[in-house]
Amino acid sequence: MKIILMVAFLMWMPMTTCWAQFAAKQACSVEVDVTDTDPKGTNVRAAPSGAVVTALKNPTADGFIVVHLTAQLGDWYEIDRAKLIDASLPSGEKILFRGTGYLHKSVVGVSGMQNGGIVYRNHDIRTDLVDPRAAGDQQVELLGCFGEFLKVHVKKGIGWTTQACTNMNTTCS
């Protein structure tokens, strides 16, 4: 009997391990900065951990790259476009990528908070507040996205906001 239970458990265990590796896709629609400083560029992949489709490169000293997130899959963000923001460009911006691609969470972030921005306990404006008047110049860690909200870690704790700063040339304060 013990052998049968052990075999059944071992047969079941690999399936649960595989299922745990796949996070649920969380839809969102937000812009964030590319924070990767690699001079070779930031790799956009065809799938999480997949083949490299292109590299996002910032050829200017004053410019920065903004990507539009459409979903989060665990440690990966799905994007549908990336653009270079630079005042020296005729229109102020240039599209670098359009299509579906994936960036690892380690290469994107936000510059800070909009001065006086609100951080909610959940991704709903009817929830309690973590910070009702966030300082614009504080360090902000990007943790995730949902709908039009970014999950962030600020001085006062972890919460959700629609008022993060995505301008690498200013603190938005």
GUTI-804921 format. One record per atom (N, C-alpha, C, CB): y, z, x. Coordinates in steps of 0.05 Angstrom, whole numbers, padded with zeros to 5 digits, always signed. Glycine has a CB too. Layout:
<nodes>
YZX/...
</nodes>
This chain:
<nodes>
-00024+00000+00017/+00000+00000+00000/+00025+00000+00017/+00000+00024-00019/+00025+00016+00039/+00048+00017+00057/+00053-00010+00070/+00044+00039+00078/+00032-00024+00077/+00034-00050+00090/+00047-00070+00070/+00007-00060+00100/+00039-00070+00046/+00050-00088+00026/+00079-00083+00021/+00034-00085-00001/+00087-00057+00019/+00115-00050+00016/+00132-00058+00041/+00118-00020+00011/+00121-00055+00064/+00135-00062+00089/+00139-00092+00090/+00119-00052+00114/+00118-00108+00083/+00120-00137+00083/+00141-00146+00063/+00093-00150+00078/+00140-00134+00039/+00159-00141+00018/+00188-00135+00027/+00153-00126-00008/+00192-00112+00040/+00218-00104+00050/+00228-00124+00071/+00218-00076+00061/+00210-00131+00090/+00218-00149+00112/+00224-00177+00101/+00196-00151+00132/+00210-00186+00080/+00216-00212+00068/+00242-00211+00054/+00193-00220+00049/+00249-00189+00041/+00274-00187+00026/+00298-00183+00045/+00272-00163+00007/+00295-00169+00067/+00317-00161+00084/+00332-00185+00095/+00306-00145+00107/+00320-00207+00105/+00335-00230+00115/+00353-00242+00094/+00317-00251+00126/+00344-00243+00069/+00361-00254+00048/+00386-00238+00043/+00345-00257+00022/+00383-00211+00043/+00407-00194+00039/+00426-00196+00063/+00399-00165+00034/+00415-00200+00086/+00432-00203+00110/+00448-00229+00108/+00415-00203+00136/+00435-00251+00100/+00449-00276+00097/+00471-00274+00075/+00429-00298+00090/+00465-00262+00053/+00484-00260+00031/+00509-00244+00040/+00472-00246+00007/+00505-00224+00057/+00527-00207+00066/+00546-00222+00084/+00516-00182+00080/+00536-00244+00097/+00553-00259+00115/+00573-00276+00100/+00536-00276+00133/+00569-00282+00075/+00587-00299+00060/+00605-00283+00042/+00571-00319+00043/+00631-00283+00048/+00650-00269+00032/+00658-00287+00008/+00675-00260+00049/+00666-00274-00013/+00675-00289-00036/+00702-00303-00030/+00678-00271-00061/+00705-00327-00039/+00730-00342-00034/+00751-00331-00053/+00726-00373-00039/+00774-00322-00041/+00796-00310-00056/+00819-00330-00056/+00804-00283-00044/+00826-00342-00079/+00847-00362-00081/+00875-00349-00077/+00846-00376-00107/+00892-00364-00063/+00920-00355-00059/+00938-00379-00055/+00922-00335-00035/+00964-00374-00055/+00983-00395-00050/+01008-00383-00038/+00991-00410-00077/+01006-00380-00011/+01027-00366+00004/+01031-00380+00031/+01020-00336+00008/+01055-00376+00043/+01060-00387+00070/+01061-00364+00090/+01087-00403+00070/+01050-00370+00113/+01050-00350+00136/+01056-00365+00161/+01023-00335+00137/+01062-00350+00182/+01067-00362+00209/+01042-00365+00225/+01088-00345+00224/+01042-00385+00242/+01021-00386+00263/+01032-00369+00286/+01015-00416+00272/+01016-00349+00293/+01025-00330+00314/+01010-00334+00340/+01020-00301+00305/+00992-00353+00341/+00977-00360+00365/+00996-00371+00387/+00955-00381+00359/+00993-00361+00411/+01011-00369+00433/+00997-00388+00452/+01021-00345+00447/+00973-00397+00446/+00959-00415+00464/+00974-00441+00467/+00930-00420+00453/+00982-00448+00492/+00997-00473+00496/+00982-00498+00488/+01005-00475+00525/+00955-00497+00486/+00939-00520+00478/+00940-00524+00448/+00910-00516+00486/+00951-00504+00433/+00953-00506+00404/+00933-00488+00390/+00949-00535+00395/+00936-00487+00364/+00919-00471+00347/+00899-00489+00333/+00936-00455+00326/+00874-00483+00336/+00853-00500+00324/+00851-00497+00294/+00826-00494+00337/+00852-00520+00281/+00846-00522+00252/+00817-00532+00251/+00866-00541+00236/+00801-00518+00235/+00772-00525+00234/+00764-00537+00207/+00755-00500+00240/+00743-00552+00207/+00733-00565+00183/+00721-00545+00163/+00712-00586+00189/+00711-00523+00174/+00698-00501+00159/+00701-00476+00176/+00668-00507+00152/+00698-00452+00164/+00699-00428+00180/+00679-00430+00204/+00693-00403+00163/+00689-00426+00228/+00673-00429+00253/+00663-00457+00257/+00650-00410+00252/+00673-00477+00242/+00664-00504+00244/+00677-00520+00266/+00667-00518+00218/+00673-00546+00264/+00685-00565+00284/+00715-00565+00282/+00673-00593+00280/+00728-00569+00305/+00757-00571+00305/+00766-00598+00294/+00768-00567+00335/+00784-00597+00275/+00795-00621+00263/+00820-00631+00278/+00802-00617+00233/+00837-00612+00284/+00862-00617+00299/+00872-00591+00312/+00883-00630+00281/+00892-00594+00329/+00905-00571+00340/+00934-00572+00332/+00901-00570+00371/+00944-00550+00322/+00973-00547+00315/+00988-00540+00340/+00977-00527+00291/+01006-00557+00348/+01022-00552+00373/+01051-00550+00366/+01017-00573+00393/+01064-00531+00379/+01093-00528+00376/+01106-00537+00402/+01101-00498+00370/+01117-00561+00403/+01129-00572+00427/+01157-00562+00434/+01129-00602+00426/+01168-00546+00416/+01196-00538+00421/+01198-00508+00427/+01213-00544+00396/+01219-00500+00439/+01223-00472+00446/+01234-00456+00422/+01242-00469+00470/+01249-00470+00405/+01262-00456+00382/+01247-00459+00356/+01289-00466+00379/+01226-00475+00355/+01212-00480+00330/+01189-00461+00327/+01202-00508+00330/+01177-00461+00302/+01154-00445+00296/+01138-00460+00275/+01161-00417+00287/+01112-00453+00272/+01095-00467+00253/+01089-00449+00230/+01069-00476+00267/+01091-00460+00206/+01084-00446+00181/+01061-00461+00168/+01109-00444+00162/+01041-00446+00158/+01019-00458+00144/+01018-00447+00116/+00992-00452+00159/+01008-00464+00098/+01005-00456+00070/+00976-00448+00065/+01013-00479+00050/+00971-00423+00059/+00944-00413+00053/+00937-00419+00024/+00942-00383+00059/+00912-00429+00020/+00903-00434-00007/+00879-00415-00014/+00894-00463-00009/+00868-00402+00006/+00846-00384+00000/+00839-00367+00024/+00821-00399-00010/+00825-00345+00020/+00814-00329+00041/+00784-00327+00038/+00828-00300+00042/+00770-00330+00060/+00741-00327+00061/+00735-00308+00084/+00726-00355+00065/+00734-00282+00078/+00729-00262+00099/+00751-00263+00120/+00702-00267+00112/+00744-00269+00145/+00763-00270+00167/+00776-00297+00170/+00749-00262+00192/+00772-00315+00151/+00783-00342+00153/+00802-00348+00129/+00760-00363+00154/+00822-00364+00135/+00841-00373+00115/+00838-00404+00112/+00870-00366+00121/+00837-00412+00087/+00837-00441+00081/+00866-00450+00079/+00820-00448+00055/+00872-00472+00091/+00900-00483+00090/+00899-00511+00079/+00914-00482+00117/+00922-00520+00068/+00923-00548+00059/+00946-00563+00073/+00927-00549+00029/+00963-00548+00088/+00984-00561+00103/+00995-00543+00124/+01006-00572+00085/+01008-00555+00145/+01022-00540+00165/+01047-00556+00172/+01004-00536+00191/+01068-00542+00178/+01093-00556+00185/+01107-00541+00208/+01111-00558+00161/+01120-00556+00224/+01137-00546+00246/+01165-00543+00235/+01137-00566+00271/+01176-00519+00237/+01203-00513+00229/+01220-00512+00254/+01205-00486+00213/+01241-00529+00255/+01258-00530+00278/+01285-00542+00270/+01245-00546+00302/+01307-00528+00274/+01333-00537+00266/+01341-00563+00280/+01354-00516+00272/+01329-00569+00303/+01336-00594+00318/+01324-00619+00305/+01328-00591+00347/+01305-00615+00287/+01293-00638+00274/+01312-00649+00252/+01265-00631+00261/+01312-00675+00247/+01331-00686+00227/+01330-00672+00199/+01325-00715+00223/+01306-00666+00189/+01304-00653+00163/+01299-00622+00166/+01281-00665+00147/+01297-00613+00191/+01292-00585+00196/+01263-00578+00197/+01305-00568+00175/+01246-00597+00190/+01217-00592+00191/+01201-00618+00194/+01208-00578+00165/+01176-00615+00203/+01159-00638+00207/+01130-00630+00199/+01160-00648+00237/+01117-00646+00183/+01090-00640+00174/+01071-00646+00198/+01082-00658+00150/+01055-00625+00205/+01036-00628+00227/+01008-00633+00218/+01037-00603+00245/+01002-00623+00194/+00974-00626+00183/+00976-00626+00153/+00956-00602+00193/+00960-00643+00141/+00956-00644+00112/+00927-00649+00106/+00975-00665+00098/+00915-00633+00089/+00886-00635+00083/+00875-00607+00080/+00871-00651+00105/+00849-00605+00081/+00836-00579+00080/+00826-00571+00107/+00813-00579+00059/+00834-00547+00116/+00826-00537+00142/+00824-00507+00141/+00845-00546+00164/+00814-00495+00163/+00810-00466+00164/+00822-00455+00190/+00780-00459+00161/+00835-00432+00188/+00846-00418+00211/+00835-00389+00210/+00877-00417+00210/+00828-00379+00234/+00819-00351+00236/+00842-00332+00232/+00805-00346+00263/+00837-00309+00220/+00858-00290+00215/+00873-00281+00240/+00846-00265+00201/+00861-00283+00263/+00874-00275+00288/+00897-00293+00297/+00853-00273+00310/+00900-00316+00285/+00921-00335+00294/+00944-00338+00274/+00909-00361+00299/+00944-00322+00253/+00966-00324+00233/+00977-00296+00227/+00956-00337+00207/+01001-00296+00217/+01014-00270+00210/+01041-00275+00197/+01017-00252+00234/+01056-00254+00196/+01084-00256+00185/+01102-00243+00206/+01086-00242+00157/+01128-00250+00204/+01147-00240+00224/+01157-00212+00217/+01171-00259+00225/+01154-00204+00193/+01163-00178+00184/+01165-00178+00153/+01191-00170+00196/+01183-00162+00143/+01188-00161+00114/+01216-00171+00109/+01185-00132+00103/+01221-00182+00085/+01248-00187+00077/+01261-00159+00074/+01250-00204+00050/+01285-00156+00084/+01298-00130+00083/+01300-00120+00054/+01325-00130+00096/+01289-00097+00048/+01290-00086+00021/+01267-00096+00003/+01316-00092+00008/+01248-00110+00015/+01226-00121+00000/+01208-00099-00011/+01209-00140+00017/+01193-00105-00031/+01175-00086-00044/+01147-00090-00036/+01178-00088-00075/+01133-00068-00030/+01104-00069-00024/+01090-00053-00046/+01098-00057+00005/+01072-00066-00061/+01058-00054-00083/+01031-00044-00074/+01055-00075-00106/+01020-00025-00090/+00993-00014-00084/+00972-00035-00088/+00988+00011-00102/+00976-00054-00107/+00956-00074-00113/+00971-00101-00116/+00940-00067-00138/+00957-00123-00120/+00969-00149-00123/+00978-00153-00152/+00950-00171-00114/+00995-00134-00161/+01005-00135-00188/+01031-00119-00188/+00985-00123-00209/+01053-00131-00198/+01079-00117-00197/+01080-00093-00215/+01101-00137-00204/+01060-00089-00232/+01060-00065-00249/+01046-00041-00237/+01046-00072-00276/+01037-00044-00212/+01023-00021-00199/+01043-00004-00185/+01002-00032-00180/+01034+00019-00175/+01051+00038-00160/+01061+00024-00134/+01035+00064-00153/+01082+00035-00123/+01094+00024-00099/+01085+00039-00074/+01124+00025-00101/+01079+00024-00053/+01074+00035-00027/+01101+00039-00013/+01055+00017-00010/+01119+00019-00016/+01146+00020-00004/+01165+00005-00023/+01146+00008+00025/+01183+00019-00036/+01202+00005-00054/+01224-00010-00040/+01213+00025-00073/+01230-00004-00015/+01252-00017+00000/+01244-00019+00029/+01278-00001-00003/+01226-00037+00034/+01215-00041+00062/+01237-00050+00081/+01192-00060+00062/+01236-00039+00105/+01254-00047+00126/+01246-00075+00136/+01254-00027+00149/+01266-00092+00140/+01260-00120+00148/+01251-00123+00176/+01284-00136+00144/+01258-00104+00194/+01252-00107+00222/+01227-00092+00231/+01275-00098+00238/+01211-00083+00212/+01187-00068+00220/+01164-00088+00226/+01178-00049+00197/+01144-00078+00241/+01120-00093+00247/+01103-00094+00222/+01104-00081+00271/+01093-00118+00216/+01077-00122+00192/+01051-00136+00200/+01092-00139+00170/+01028-00125+00193/+01003-00137+00199/+00992-00150+00173/+00982-00115+00209/+00985-00176+00176/+00974-00191+00153/+00944-00184+00151/+00978-00221+00157/+00936-00175+00127/+00908-00168+00122/+00893-00186+00103/+00907-00140+00111/+00908-00201+00086/+00895-00218+00066/+00914-00231+00047/+00874-00203+00051/+00903-00246+00028/+00920-00259+00008/+00905-00260-00019/+00928-00287+00017/+00921-00260-00040/+00911-00262-00068/+00933-00273-00085/+00900-00234-00078/+00929-00296-00098/+00950-00308-00114/+00975-00313-00097/+00957-00289-00138/+00998-00302-00106/+01023-00305-00091/+01029-00281-00074/+01046-00310-00110/+01009-00263-00071/+01013-00238-00056/+00999-00240-00028/+01002-00215-00071/+01012-00226-00009/+01000-00221+00017/+00993-00192+00019/+01019-00230+00040/+00969-00186+00029/+00961-00158+00034/+00971-00152+00062/+00930-00154+00031/+00987-00131+00065/+00999-00124+00090/+00996-00095+00097/+01029-00132+00090/+00998-00089+00123/+00999-00062+00132/+01027-00058+00144/+00977-00055+00154/+01043-00040+00131/+01070-00033+00140/+01071-00004+00147/+01091-00040+00117/+01094+00006+00156/+01097+00034+00165/+01087+00053+00144/+01126+00040+00171/+01093+00048+00118/+01086+00067+00097/+01058+00064+00086/+01105+00064+00075/+01042+00045+00097/+01015+00042+00088/+01007+00013+00083/+01010+00057+00063/+00985+00010+00069/+00973-00017+00062/+00979-00023+00033/+00943-00018+00068/+00989-00048+00029/+00995-00056+00002/+00999-00086+00000/+01021-00042-00008/+01010-00095-00022/+01013-00124-00028/+01042-00130-00032/+00996-00131-00052/+01051-00154-00023/+01078-00162-00026/+01081-00192-00029/+01095-00153-00002/+01103-00200-00041/+01111-00228-00043/+01136-00233-00026/+01116-00237-00072/+01144-00212-00011/+01169-00213+00003/+01166-00209+00033/+01188-00192-00008/+01146-00222+00045/+01143-00221+00074/+01161-00242+00086/+01113-00227+00082/+01168-00238+00111/+01185-00256+00126/+01169-00277+00141/+01204-00241+00145/+01174-00302+00137/+01160-00323+00151/+01179-00340+00167/+01143-00341+00132/+01197-00327+00181/+01217-00340+00197/+01215-00328+00225/+01246-00338+00186/+01203-00342+00244/+01199-00331+00271/+01225-00328+00286/+01180-00350+00286/+01248-00339+00276/+01273-00337+00290/+01291-00315+00280/+01287-00363+00289/+01283-00301+00260/+01299-00279+00250/+01281-00257+00239/+01318-00289+00228/+01292-00234+00233/+01277-00212+00221/+01279-00212+00191/+01286-00185+00233/+01293-00231+00179/+01297-00232+00150/+01311-00208+00139/+01271-00236+00136/+01325-00193+00156/+01339-00169+00146/+01368-00175+00139/+01338-00147+00167/
</nodes>
